[in-house]
Amino acid sequence: MVADDRDLLRAILASIGDGVLFSARELLEHAGLDPVLARALRGVTAKGLGKRLRRLEGSPSQICDGNTGCVIRAVGRDEHGRIWVLQVVGDLQPDPCGAGEDRRE
């Protein structure tokens, strides 16, 4: 993950919070109310943002000090595209035994 991706995820988390559902289009609209988010999304289209979120999807991302991070996931679709959620996770250390892995198909 590049620094720009971490900055984007930090800006999303600071702007809309943990566990809030959003689409790329809604996030771009919300950036009109939040200067930090607007800077992180400068020059980005909804389609470009969606592609970027898909690239980051499912991979735990360290966005804070220590092992605190977040995971972005697509949870559905609407007429404008995917619906996303950004969730804070407390421990990004890999589990050496593989316990807790989600094995659903």
C-alpha positions in Angstrom: 0.0 0.0 0.0 1.4 3.4 -1.0 1.3 6.4 1.3 -1.5 8.0 -0.9 -3.7 5.0 -0.2 -3.1 5.3 3.6 -3.9 9.0 3.3 -7.1 8.3 1.4 -8.3 5.7 4.0 -7.4 8.1 6.9 -9.4 10.8 5.2 -12.4 8.6 4.6 -12.3 7.3 8.2 -12.0 10.8 9.7 -14.8 12.1 7.5 -17.5 9.5 7.7 -16.3 7.2 10.4 -16.1 3.5 11.1 -18.8 1.2 9.7 -20.7 3.7 7.6 -21.9 2.6 4.2 -21.1 4.8 1.2 -20.7 4.7 -2.6 -17.9 6.4 -4.5 -20.3 8.9 -5.8 -21.6 9.7 -2.3 -18.1 10.0 -1.0 -17.2 12.5 -3.7 -20.3 14.5 -2.9 -19.4 14.5 0.8 -16.0 15.8 -0.1 -17.7 19.2 -0.8 -18.3 19.4 3.0 -14.9 18.2 4.2 -11.7 19.9 3.1 -9.4 17.0 4.2 -11.4 14.5 2.2 -11.6 16.9 -0.7 -7.7 17.1 -0.8 -7.5 13.3 -0.7 -9.9 13.0 -3.6 -8.7 15.9 -5.7 -8.9 15.1 -9.4 -10.6 11.7 -8.8 -13.8 10.6 -10.6 -16.3 8.2 -9.1 -15.2 5.5 -11.5 -11.5 6.1 -10.6 -12.3 6.0 -6.9 -14.3 2.8 -7.3 -11.3 1.2 -9.1 -9.0 2.3 -6.3 -11.3 1.0 -3.6 -11.5 -2.4 -5.4 -7.7 -2.6 -5.5 -7.6 -1.9 -1.7 -10.6 -4.2 -0.9 -10.1 -6.8 1.8 -6.5 -6.1 2.6 -5.9 -4.9 6.1 -4.3 -1.5 5.9 -2.2 0.0 8.7 -3.4 3.6 9.0 -2.6 4.5 12.5 0.3 4.1 14.9 0.9 0.6 16.1 -1.2 -2.2 14.7 -4.5 -0.3 14.4 -5.8 -0.2 10.9 -8.8 -0.7 8.7 -10.3 -2.9 6.0 -12.4 -1.7 3.1 -15.1 -4.0 1.8 -17.8 -3.9 -0.8 -21.1 -4.9 0.8 -23.5 -4.4 -2.0 -24.5 -2.5 -5.2 -26.9 0.2 -6.2 -27.7 2.0 -9.4 -24.4 4.0 -9.1 -22.1 1.0 -8.3 -20.7 -0.7 -5.3 -21.5 0.2 -1.7 -18.5 0.2 0.5 -17.8 0.1 4.3 -14.5 1.0 6.0 -14.1 -0.9 9.3 -11.4 -0.3 11.9 -9.5 -3.4 13.0 -7.5 -3.5 16.2 -4.8 -6.0 15.5 -3.0 -6.3 12.1 -0.5 -8.9 13.3 -0.8 -12.1 11.3 -2.2 -15.0 13.2 0.5 -17.7 13.0 -2.0 -20.5 13.2 -4.4 -19.1 10.7 -7.2 -19.1 13.2 -10.0 -16.7 12.6 -9.7 -16.7 8.8 -12.9 -16.4 6.9 -13.2 -19.5 4.7 -16.6 -18.8 3.2 -16.8 -18.9 -0.6 
